[in-house]
Amino acid sequence: GKSPEEARAYLEEHYFVTPSRAALALETGATAAKAARRLEKRDIDVYVGIPFCPTRCAYCSFVSQSVERSFALVPPYVDALCGEISAGGEMVRRAGLRVRTFYMGGGTPTTLTAEQMDRVLTAFETSFDRTACEEITVEAGRPDTITADKMAVLMAHHVDRVSVNPQTMQDAVLERMGRAHRADDILRAYALARESGIGCINMDLIAGLPGDSAAGFRASLEQVLALGPENVTVHTLALKKGSRLMEEGGGLPSGAAVADMLDFAWAALRAAGQRPYYLYRQKYMSGSFENVGWCRPGAESLYNICMMEELHTIVSLGGGGVTKLVDRATGYIERLANAKYPQEYIQKIEAICADKARVAQFHAAHGV
């Protein structure tokens, strides 16, 4: 309820936020407030999770399995997921809820074959009313999973936003992360995504990766900006329990080096015409900094804003998915977690589908 000037002063005086970070919070907060005004009480987002990757990155603690080790699980996982999508769609229709955005994440969704991706996206189209759905995002993520036929499938299903996430453009750092691709592969993947006709491309970078430097990060960001993506997300490395990096450690840039990386990013992104539109923090982040989503004006991801600001319900489908039930009037939130691991998810799919009724029950109890 405070004015922007009062809010900024409060952040600085009571929470000792630096003036530059307080200004960042206000700028992204204003974007979130604008997005909130567009939403109705019955609006929701739908998330579909694909917990498979080609390989596991050193910094990763997500519930995702290397396809090299779990290839046999992918077909039955897709079967189970399509069943849950159908159950979720039926529940949403009965409850009178309205889908505003769809987000397919992971893991790496493009680890699936083109045929499997077509099946999952078809299940969404046939199970949910997409009349009010204004944003369909698929994380292409890893360049070594991006092919022309997969991009064609995304276009056929009206996907209008994809992520091609290098994290770094430095080959030595990519190798240290455990990625099987190199910077040239990122350039080829970006070209495929752009040539497909999908209108909005996001690219992620991580400040503070092992073996990286301020100069290396600057070079990576300059290469990314030269490509002209509509969105750029700048993450700060977080040391996560369960990650290989947490176990092995070593070679991490100093907090001062990470600060240099982020200072350069802020200036370079603004100079390129991008503005910050959401941010969030995690535990154990290098230098105690933040993750910030940047975009060209008008290219904001509504899903990202709603997720990070908890503006309304996110129905999550798939292994490891956590549905977030939000009462907008009171700010009250409940979470419903699916089984984490693909094998467990497949085994428990009937109970998981039945549990979707709780979403409708929550919204009925909270006056939707």
Salt bridges, closest charged atoms under 4 A:
GLU12 OE2 - ARG8 NE 3.26
GLU27 OE1 - ARG270 NH2 2.68
GLU40 OE1 - ARG42 NE 3.38
GLU40 OE2 - ARG98 NH2 3.56
ASP43 OD1 - ARG98 NE 2.74
ASP43 OD2 - ARG100 NH1 2.71
ASP45 OD2 - HIS312 NE2 2.87
ASP79 OD1 - ARG119 NH1 2.49
GLU84 OE2 - LYS356 NZ 2.85
GLU90 OE2 - ARG94 NH1 3.43
ASP118 OD1 - HIS157 NE2 2.60
GLU125 OE2 - ARG130 NH1 3.92
GLU125 OE2 - HIS157 ND1 2.69
GLU134 OE2 - ARG38 NH2 2.10
GLU134 OE1 - ARG100 NH2 2.51
ASP144 OD1 - ARG142 NE 3.63
GLU175 OE1 - ARG182 NH2 3.96
ASP185 OD1 - ARG188 NH2 2.16
ASP204 OD2 - HIS235 NE2 3.30
GLU230 OE1 - ARG194 NH2 3.06
GLU230 OE2 - ARG296 NH1 3.72
GLU248 OE1 - ARG244 NH1 3.42
GLU290 OE2 - ARG21 NH2 2.89
GLU310 OE2 - LYS324 NZ 3.29
GLU310 OE2 - ARG335 NH2 2.93
ASP327 OD2 - HIS366 ND1 2.65
GLU344 OE2 - LYS348 NZ 3.02
ASP355 OD1 - ARG358 NH1 3.23
